[in-house]
Amino acid sequence: MSRLDSPAADRVVIAVFDGLRPDLVTPDLTPNILRLAARGTWFRQARSVFPSVTRVATSSIAAGAPPVVHGIVGNAFYHREAIPDRIFDTSDAALIRRAEAHHDGRLLAADSFGDVLARAGKRLAVVHTGSAGSAHFINPRARANGHWTFSMHGADATQTPEAVEQATARLGPLPERALPRLGELVYGGRVMTDIVLPELRPDVALVWFNEPDTTFHYRGLGSPEAMAGLREADRAFGAILDWVEAQPDAERIAVIAASDHGQISTGSVEPLFEAARQGGFDLSAAKAIDGATLVATGGISGEIRLRAGDRAEIGRVADWLMRHPAVGHVFSPDRNGVEGEVPGTLSLELMGAGHAGRQPELMFILKSSLASDQYGLPGLGAMTPGDVPLGGGMHGGINPHELNTVLILGDAGGSGVVSQEPAGIIDIGPTVLGLLGLAPAAGMVGRNLAQPAREEGRVLRHSAGAGAFEQHVDVVEQDGRRFILGGGQ
C-alpha cells in the first residue's frame, strides 16, 4: 500500500448532513457545526457534483471523483444491461443487489476510500440514517472489506446485518419513521457515541444524518419542522464532538463536517413529459419499461434515453427541449470537451457526468433562479411532477444553492479559518486518506485539503446553443479538478 508522509491523524470522524446549505449554518440552528468551524478550516466555496442528487453525491464522496469516473449517474437511471425491465432506483436494496451481481460487485466502477483503507488493514464503520442505497454506496464493498455498516432501514438494507443486530441489542428497536426524523437522528447519534467510537474504534467512522434533507423535501426549507430536524442533527453531532474532545488523544482524531448537496425550493411543477407526448414523442417516464421509444427520469434535472428506434429521434427531442420555455440546460455525450454531440447541447463530459458506459443520450435541467422562496431563502426552481409537493425542497441541478455544500476540516489546534479555495465533496475521500498517511486510489480526482493546492483556481465560462436557445455553465478548475459554480442562459 502506497503511503505518504507521516500521518496527521490516527483516526478520522466524518459527519454528513444530507442537503444542508451553508447559509443555514447559524448559531441558532447549528452551534456544534460552528464549534468545529471555530477550530478548523471552513471551505465556503465547496461544491457538489452534477447531477446534485444524493446517491450520485454519496458515490462521489466514496470514489473521490465525479460520476464520469464511478458510473452512478443518477438517483434513478435506465441501466439496460443490468436491469432491462425497469428504471434503476438506486435507493432500492433489491435492485442494487441485481446490479451488483451483473457487475461482479463493481457497480461503483472505481475504488472507494473504503477499499483503500481495507488494503491498508484499516477499518471503516458507517452509521447511516438515509436510504439503503446511500448506505451502500458510501462503502459498496463493505462486506468484502471486513467493514461495518449500520442502516436505519434495518438488517436487509446493509451488507453487514450484524451491525443492525448489534445496535438493536444494545439500544433497543429501531425508531418509528416520522417527519422530521428526530428519533432516527437521536438513535444514529447514539450508535456512534455508544458503540462505534468507544467499542469498535475504527480508523474512520462516518455518520450520515438524513436531516435536514428529508423534511426540506416534504415541509419546505424554512419550515419549523425542517429547522427542528436540523437542530436535532446538530445536537447529535455535538455529542460526537463531546466524545472526541474527552479522549486523551483528541488531538490525533480529525473531524470533518460536510453536506452532500444543497437544496432550493420548488416554485412550479412542469408536466414536461406529458407535453413531450402531446408533441408527438413516444416517451415513457414510468418505472416499468414498456415498449416506448424513449424512457425518461425527472425532477429538477433528468435524463432521456433511446430504448429502441431511430437515433435521429434524439436530435428531434433535443430540439424540442431547447425550445421548451421551462428548460434551462440540455446536455449530450461529448463532442469536443465543451459541446455535446447533439447541436446546441453542452457536453456531459464537461459536467463530470459523461461515464462512457452509462451516460444517457440526453440530460436536461429545468430553469431556476436566485429569487427568494416563502421563507426568504434564495433559490427557486421548476420540477417535473413527483411526490415532493409544490414549495418543497428539491435538488439535482446546478443552481448555486443546490451545488454549494458545507465542508469543514477540523483541527484541534486550529483557529477558525474561512477558505475561498476551490473544494468539493470529491475531496473528502482523498483528505481522509491523506490524514491517515495513505495515498489516494488511482481513480480519485479530488485532492487532500489538509495540504496546500499546487496552483490557483481558474474560473471559466463554457457556452453552447442553437437558434434562440443559448446556455452556459461556469466552472472553476484547479489541480486537475473541475467544480461547477452555476449556469444560465
C-alpha positions as CSV (number, residue, x, y, z in Angstrom):
1,M,0.0,0.0,0.0
2,S,1.4,3.4,-1.0
3,R,1.9,5.7,1.9
4,L,2.6,9.4,2.1
5,D,4.4,11.3,4.8
6,S,3.8,10.6,8.5
7,P,0.0,10.7,9.2
8,A,-1.5,13.8,10.7
9,A,-4.2,11.8,12.4
10,D,-4.7,8.3,13.9
11,R,-8.5,8.3,13.4
12,V,-11.0,10.3,11.4
13,V,-14.6,11.0,12.2
14,I,-16.9,12.3,9.4
15,A,-20.4,13.7,9.8
16,V,-22.6,14.3,6.7
17,F,-25.7,16.4,7.0
18,D,-27.8,15.5,4.0
19,G,-28.9,18.5,2.0
20,L,-27.5,21.2,4.3
21,R,-27.0,24.6,2.7
22,P,-24.1,26.7,4.1
23,D,-26.4,29.7,4.7
24,L,-28.3,27.6,7.3
25,V,-25.2,27.0,9.4
26,T,-26.1,29.6,12.1
27,P,-25.5,30.0,15.8
28,D,-29.2,29.3,16.4
29,L,-29.6,26.2,14.2
30,T,-26.1,24.6,14.2
31,P,-24.0,25.7,17.1
32,N,-22.0,22.5,17.1
33,I,-21.1,22.7,13.4
34,L,-19.9,26.2,14.1
35,R,-18.0,24.9,17.2
36,L,-16.0,22.7,14.8
37,A,-15.6,25.5,12.3
38,A,-14.1,27.7,15.1
39,R,-11.1,25.3,15.3
40,G,-10.8,24.3,11.7
41,T,-11.0,25.3,8.1
42,W,-14.4,26.0,6.5
43,F,-14.3,25.7,2.7
44,R,-17.0,28.2,1.9
45,Q,-17.0,27.6,-1.8
46,A,-17.3,23.8,-1.6
47,R,-19.3,22.2,-4.3
48,S,-21.3,19.0,-5.0
49,V,-21.4,17.2,-8.4
50,F,-23.9,17.1,-11.3
51,P,-26.5,15.8,-11.0
52,S,-26.6,17.1,-7.4
53,V,-28.6,14.2,-6.0
54,T,-27.8,12.1,-3.0
55,R,-26.7,8.7,-4.4
56,V,-24.6,10.4,-7.1
57,A,-23.0,12.6,-4.3
58,T,-22.6,9.6,-2.0
59,S,-20.8,7.7,-4.7
60,S,-18.6,10.7,-5.5
61,I,-17.6,11.1,-1.8
62,A,-16.7,7.4,-1.7
63,A,-14.8,7.4,-5.0
64,G,-13.2,10.9,-4.7
65,A,-14.4,11.5,-8.2
66,P,-17.5,12.6,-10.2
67,P,-19.9,10.2,-11.9
68,V,-17.8,10.2,-15.2
69,V,-15.4,8.0,-13.2
70,H,-17.6,6.0,-10.9
71,G,-20.7,5.4,-13.1
72,I,-23.6,6.2,-10.7
73,V,-25.1,8.8,-13.0
74,G,-28.5,9.4,-11.2
75,N,-30.6,8.7,-8.3
76,A,-32.6,6.8,-10.9
77,F,-31.5,5.9,-14.4
78,Y,-32.1,3.3,-17.1
79,H,-29.3,0.7,-16.8
80,R,-30.3,-1.5,-19.7
81,E,-27.5,-4.1,-19.3
82,A,-28.1,-4.8,-15.6
83,I,-31.8,-4.1,-15.1
84,P,-33.5,-4.1,-18.5
85,D,-37.1,-4.3,-17.2
86,R,-37.3,-1.1,-15.2
87,I,-35.7,2.2,-14.2
88,F,-32.9,1.5,-11.7
89,D,-33.9,3.2,-8.4
90,T,-30.5,3.4,-6.7
91,S,-32.2,3.6,-3.2
92,D,-33.7,0.1,-3.6
93,A,-31.7,-2.6,-1.9
94,A,-33.1,-5.4,-4.1
95,L,-32.3,-3.5,-7.3
96,I,-28.8,-2.7,-6.0
97,R,-28.2,-6.4,-5.5
98,R,-29.3,-7.2,-9.0
99,A,-27.0,-4.5,-10.4
100,E,-24.0,-5.6,-8.2
101,A,-24.4,-9.2,-9.4
102,H,-24.3,-8.0,-13.0
103,H,-21.1,-6.0,-12.3
104,D,-19.5,-8.7,-10.2
105,G,-19.5,-6.4,-7.2
106,R,-18.2,-3.4,-9.1
107,L,-21.3,-1.3,-9.7
108,L,-19.3,1.6,-8.3
109,A,-16.8,1.4,-11.1
110,A,-13.9,2.9,-9.1
111,D,-12.1,2.1,-5.9
112,S,-13.6,3.9,-2.9
113,F,-11.7,5.3,0.1
114,G,-13.1,2.2,2.0
115,D,-11.3,-0.1,-0.5
116,V,-8.0,1.8,0.1
117,L,-8.5,1.6,3.9
118,A,-9.1,-2.1,3.7
119,R,-6.0,-2.8,1.7
120,A,-4.0,-0.8,4.3
121,G,-5.5,-3.0,7.1
122,K,-7.7,-0.2,8.4
123,R,-11.4,-0.3,9.3
124,L,-14.3,2.0,8.2
125,A,-17.6,2.0,10.2
126,V,-20.7,3.7,8.8
127,V,-23.8,4.7,10.7
128,H,-26.4,5.7,8.1
129,T,-29.8,7.1,8.6
130,G,-30.6,7.7,4.9
131,S,-31.7,5.3,2.2
132,A,-30.4,1.8,1.7
133,G,-28.7,3.0,-1.5
134,S,-26.8,5.8,0.2
135,A,-25.7,3.4,3.0
136,H,-24.5,1.0,0.3
137,F,-22.6,3.5,-2.0
138,I,-20.6,5.1,0.8
139,N,-18.7,1.8,1.1
140,P,-20.1,-0.5,-1.6
141,R,-17.7,-3.4,-0.8
142,A,-18.1,-3.2,3.0
143,R,-18.6,-7.0,3.4
144,A,-15.5,-7.9,1.3
145,N,-13.5,-5.2,3.1
146,G,-14.3,-6.5,6.5
147,H,-16.0,-3.3,7.4
148,W,-19.2,-2.4,9.4
149,T,-22.3,-0.6,8.0
150,F,-25.4,0.2,10.1
151,S,-28.5,1.2,8.2
152,M,-31.5,2.7,9.9
153,H,-33.6,0.8,7.3
154,G,-32.7,-2.5,9.0
155,A,-30.7,-5.6,8.5
156,D,-31.9,-6.2,4.9
157,A,-30.6,-2.7,3.9
158,T,-26.9,-3.4,4.6
159,Q,-24.3,-5.9,3.6
160,T,-23.4,-6.3,7.3
161,P,-26.7,-7.0,9.0
162,E,-24.8,-7.9,12.2
163,A,-24.3,-4.1,12.6
164,V,-28.0,-3.6,12.9
165,E,-28.3,-6.6,15.2
166,Q,-25.5,-5.2,17.4
167,A,-27.2,-1.8,17.7
168,T,-30.7,-3.1,18.4
169,A,-29.4,-5.5,21.0
170,R,-27.7,-2.6,22.8
171,L,-30.1,0.4,22.1
172,G,-33.5,-1.2,21.5
173,P,-35.7,-1.4,18.4
174,L,-35.2,1.0,15.5
175,P,-37.4,4.1,15.9
176,E,-40.6,4.6,14.1
177,R,-40.4,6.8,11.0
178,A,-41.8,10.3,11.4
179,L,-41.2,13.8,10.0
180,P,-38.9,15.3,11.0
181,R,-36.7,12.2,11.6
182,L,-35.9,13.2,15.2
183,G,-35.9,9.7,16.6
184,E,-33.6,8.4,13.9
185,L,-31.2,11.2,14.4
186,V,-31.0,10.5,18.2
187,Y,-30.6,6.8,17.6
188,G,-27.9,7.2,14.9
189,G,-26.0,9.5,17.2
190,R,-26.1,7.0,20.0
191,V,-24.9,4.2,17.7
192,M,-21.8,6.4,17.1
193,T,-21.2,7.5,20.7
194,D,-22.2,4.2,22.5
195,I,-20.9,1.6,20.1
196,V,-18.8,2.8,17.1
197,L,-16.4,5.3,18.7
198,P,-15.8,3.7,22.1
199,E,-16.1,0.0,21.3
200,L,-15.4,-0.7,17.6
201,R,-12.8,2.1,17.5
202,P,-12.5,2.1,13.7
203,D,-9.8,4.1,11.9
204,V,-12.6,6.0,10.1
205,A,-16.1,6.5,11.4
206,L,-18.8,8.1,9.3
207,V,-22.3,9.1,10.4
208,W,-24.8,10.2,7.8
209,F,-27.7,12.3,9.1
210,N,-30.9,12.2,6.9
211,E,-31.9,15.7,8.0
212,P,-32.4,18.4,7.0
213,D,-32.9,16.9,3.5
214,T,-35.9,14.7,4.2
215,T,-38.0,17.4,5.8
216,F,-36.8,20.1,3.4
217,H,-38.4,18.0,0.7
218,Y,-41.8,17.5,2.2
219,R,-42.3,20.5,4.5
220,G,-40.1,23.2,2.9
221,L,-36.7,24.6,3.5
222,G,-37.5,27.2,6.1
223,S,-40.4,25.3,7.8
224,P,-40.4,24.8,11.6
225,E,-40.3,21.1,11.1
226,A,-37.1,21.3,8.9
227,M,-35.5,23.6,11.4
228,A,-36.3,21.1,14.2
229,G,-34.7,18.3,12.2
230,L,-31.6,20.4,11.6
231,R,-31.2,21.3,15.3
232,E,-31.6,17.7,16.3
233,A,-28.9,16.6,13.8
234,D,-26.6,19.3,15.1
235,R,-27.3,18.1,18.7
236,A,-26.3,14.5,17.8
237,F,-23.2,15.9,16.2
238,G,-22.4,17.8,19.4
239,A,-22.5,14.6,21.4
240,I,-20.0,13.1,19.0
241,L,-17.7,16.2,19.4
242,D,-18.0,15.9,23.1
243,W,-16.8,12.3,22.9
244,V,-13.9,13.2,20.7
245,E,-12.8,16.1,22.9
246,A,-12.9,14.0,26.0
247,Q,-10.4,11.5,24.6
248,P,-6.8,11.7,25.9
249,D,-5.6,11.5,22.2
250,A,-8.2,14.0,20.9
251,E,-5.5,16.0,19.0
252,R,-5.0,12.8,16.9
253,I,-8.7,12.4,15.9
254,A,-9.6,14.5,12.9
255,V,-13.2,15.6,12.4
256,I,-14.8,16.5,9.1
257,A,-18.4,18.0,8.8
258,A,-19.9,18.1,5.4
259,S,-23.1,18.0,3.3
260,D,-23.6,16.2,0.0
261,H,-25.5,18.9,-1.8
262,G,-27.8,21.8,-1.1
263,Q,-31.4,22.4,-2.0
264,I,-33.7,25.1,-3.5
265,S,-37.5,25.5,-3.2
266,T,-39.8,24.5,-6.0
267,G,-41.7,27.4,-7.5
268,S,-43.5,25.5,-10.2
269,V,-44.3,22.0,-11.4
270,E,-43.8,21.5,-15.2
271,P,-45.5,18.5,-16.9
272,L,-42.6,18.2,-19.3
273,F,-43.1,14.6,-20.2
274,E,-46.8,14.9,-20.8
275,A,-46.1,17.8,-23.0
276,A,-43.5,15.8,-25.0
277,R,-46.1,13.0,-25.5
278,Q,-48.6,15.6,-26.7
279,G,-45.8,16.9,-29.0
280,G,-45.7,13.5,-30.7
281,F,-42.9,11.7,-28.9
282,D,-43.3,8.1,-27.8
283,L,-41.9,8.7,-24.3
284,S,-42.4,7.0,-21.0
285,A,-41.4,8.2,-17.5
286,A,-42.9,5.1,-15.8
287,K,-40.7,2.9,-13.6
288,A,-41.5,-0.2,-15.5
289,I,-40.0,-0.3,-19.0
290,D,-42.7,-0.8,-21.7
291,G,-42.5,-0.5,-25.5
292,A,-41.8,3.2,-25.6
293,T,-39.2,4.6,-27.9
294,L,-37.8,7.0,-25.2
295,V,-37.5,6.5,-21.5
296,A,-37.1,9.3,-19.1
297,T,-36.5,10.3,-15.4
298,G,-37.3,13.6,-13.9
299,G,-37.0,16.1,-11.1
300,I,-35.2,19.4,-11.3
301,S,-33.0,17.6,-13.8
302,G,-33.5,14.3,-15.7
303,E,-32.4,12.1,-18.4
304,I,-33.8,10.9,-21.7
305,R,-32.6,7.6,-23.3
306,L,-33.4,6.0,-26.6
307,R,-34.7,2.5,-25.8
308,A,-35.3,1.5,-29.4
309,G,-35.8,3.0,-32.8
310,D,-34.1,5.7,-35.0
311,R,-31.3,7.6,-33.3
312,A,-32.5,10.7,-35.1
313,E,-35.2,10.8,-32.5
314,I,-32.6,12.1,-30.0
315,G,-31.9,15.1,-32.2
316,R,-35.6,15.8,-32.5
317,V,-36.4,15.6,-28.8
318,A,-33.3,17.7,-28.0
319,D,-34.5,20.4,-30.4
320,W,-37.9,20.2,-28.7
321,L,-36.3,20.6,-25.2
322,M,-34.3,23.6,-26.3
323,R,-37.5,25.3,-27.5
324,H,-39.4,24.5,-24.3
325,P,-39.7,27.6,-22.1
326,A,-39.1,25.7,-18.8
327,V,-35.8,24.1,-19.9
328,G,-32.6,25.8,-19.0
329,H,-29.9,23.4,-20.0
330,V,-29.5,20.4,-22.3
331,F,-26.5,18.0,-22.4
332,S,-25.4,15.1,-24.5
333,P,-22.3,12.9,-24.8
334,D,-19.1,14.8,-25.5
335,R,-18.1,16.1,-28.9
336,N,-15.1,18.4,-28.2
337,G,-14.8,18.9,-24.5
338,V,-17.4,21.7,-24.3
339,E,-20.2,20.9,-26.8
340,G,-22.3,17.8,-26.9
341,E,-22.6,15.6,-29.9
342,V,-26.2,16.9,-30.4
343,P,-26.0,20.5,-31.9
344,G,-26.8,23.2,-29.3
345,T,-26.1,21.0,-26.3
346,L,-23.3,21.1,-23.8
347,S,-21.1,18.1,-23.1
348,L,-21.8,15.6,-20.3
349,E,-18.1,15.1,-20.0
350,L,-17.7,18.9,-19.2
351,M,-20.2,18.4,-16.4
352,G,-18.4,15.4,-15.0
353,A,-21.4,13.1,-15.9
354,G,-20.2,11.5,-19.1
355,H,-19.5,8.0,-17.9
356,A,-18.7,6.0,-21.1
357,G,-20.8,3.0,-20.3
358,R,-23.8,4.6,-18.5
359,Q,-24.3,8.1,-19.7
360,P,-27.7,8.9,-21.3
361,E,-28.3,10.3,-24.7
362,L,-29.7,13.5,-23.2
363,M,-29.8,15.2,-19.8
364,F,-31.8,18.4,-19.1
365,I,-32.1,20.9,-16.2
366,L,-35.3,22.9,-15.7
367,K,-34.8,26.6,-15.1
368,S,-34.1,28.1,-11.7
369,S,-33.3,31.5,-10.3
370,L,-31.8,33.2,-7.2
371,A,-35.3,34.5,-6.3
372,S,-36.4,34.1,-2.6
373,D,-38.9,31.4,-1.5
374,Q,-41.7,31.9,1.0
375,Y,-39.2,31.8,3.9
376,G,-36.9,34.4,2.3
377,L,-34.2,31.8,1.3
378,P,-32.8,32.4,-2.2
379,G,-33.2,29.7,-4.8
380,L,-36.4,28.8,-6.7
381,G,-36.7,26.2,-9.4
382,A,-39.1,24.1,-11.5
383,M,-39.5,20.3,-11.3
384,T,-41.4,17.6,-13.1
385,P,-44.3,16.0,-11.2
386,G,-43.4,13.7,-8.4
387,D,-44.0,13.1,-4.7
388,V,-42.5,16.3,-3.5
389,P,-45.2,19.0,-3.0
390,L,-45.0,22.4,-4.7
391,G,-43.0,24.6,-2.4
392,G,-40.9,21.6,-1.1
393,G,-37.2,21.5,-1.4
394,M,-35.5,19.8,-4.4
395,H,-32.0,19.4,-5.9
396,G,-30.3,17.9,-8.9
397,G,-29.4,20.9,-11.0
398,I,-26.7,23.5,-10.9
399,N,-28.3,26.4,-9.1
400,P,-25.5,27.7,-6.7
401,H,-27.7,26.8,-3.7
402,E,-28.0,23.2,-4.9
403,L,-24.3,22.9,-5.5
404,N,-22.8,24.9,-2.6
405,T,-22.1,22.4,0.3
406,V,-20.8,22.5,3.9
407,L,-17.2,21.3,4.1
408,I,-15.3,21.9,7.4
409,L,-12.0,20.2,8.2
410,G,-11.5,20.4,12.0
411,D,-8.1,20.9,13.6
412,A,-7.5,20.5,17.3
413,G,-5.1,23.4,17.2
414,G,-6.9,25.5,14.5
415,S,-8.3,28.9,14.9
416,G,-11.3,29.1,12.6
417,V,-10.0,29.7,9.0
418,V,-12.5,30.5,6.2
419,S,-11.1,29.4,2.9
420,Q,-12.4,30.5,-0.5
421,E,-10.2,27.9,-2.3
422,P,-12.0,25.6,-4.7
423,A,-13.1,22.4,-2.9
424,G,-15.8,19.9,-3.0
425,I,-17.2,16.5,-2.0
426,I,-14.8,14.7,-4.2
427,D,-12.0,15.9,-1.9
428,I,-13.4,14.2,1.2
429,G,-12.1,10.7,0.4
430,P,-8.5,11.8,-0.6
431,T,-8.4,14.1,2.5
432,V,-9.4,11.2,4.8
433,L,-6.7,9.0,3.3
434,G,-4.1,11.8,3.4
435,L,-4.8,12.5,7.0
436,L,-4.0,8.8,7.7
437,G,-0.8,8.9,5.6
438,L,-2.3,6.9,2.7
439,A,-2.1,7.7,-1.0
440,P,-5.4,8.1,-2.9
441,A,-6.8,5.4,-5.2
442,A,-5.7,5.8,-8.8
443,G,-9.1,6.9,-10.0
444,M,-9.5,9.7,-7.4
445,V,-9.7,13.1,-8.9
446,G,-10.1,15.1,-5.6
447,R,-7.2,16.3,-3.5
448,N,-6.1,16.2,0.1
449,L,-7.4,19.5,1.6
450,A,-5.1,19.3,4.5
451,Q,-2.3,20.2,2.1
452,P,-2.0,23.4,0.1
453,A,-3.1,23.5,-3.5
454,R,-0.4,23.4,-6.2
455,E,-2.0,26.1,-8.4
456,E,-4.5,28.9,-8.4
457,G,-8.1,28.3,-9.4
458,R,-9.2,29.4,-12.9
459,V,-12.8,30.4,-13.4
460,L,-14.1,29.7,-16.9
461,R,-17.4,30.0,-18.8
462,H,-18.5,27.5,-21.4
463,S,-21.4,28.1,-23.8
464,A,-23.4,26.4,-26.5
465,G,-26.7,27.0,-28.2
466,A,-28.8,26.6,-31.3
467,G,-31.2,29.1,-32.8
468,A,-32.7,31.2,-30.0
469,F,-31.5,28.8,-27.3
470,E,-28.3,29.8,-25.5
471,Q,-26.9,28.2,-22.4
472,H,-23.7,28.4,-20.3
473,V,-22.0,26.9,-17.3
474,D,-19.4,28.5,-15.1
475,V,-16.7,26.3,-13.6
476,V,-13.5,26.6,-11.6
477,E,-10.5,24.4,-12.4
478,Q,-7.6,23.7,-10.1
479,D,-5.1,20.8,-9.6
480,G,-6.9,18.6,-12.2
481,R,-10.3,19.1,-10.6
482,R,-13.3,20.9,-12.0
483,F,-16.2,22.3,-9.9
484,I,-19.4,23.6,-11.3
485,L,-20.3,27.1,-10.0
486,G,-23.6,27.5,-11.7
487,G,-25.0,28.4,-15.1
488,G,-27.7,30.2,-17.0
489,Q,-28.9,31.3,-20.4
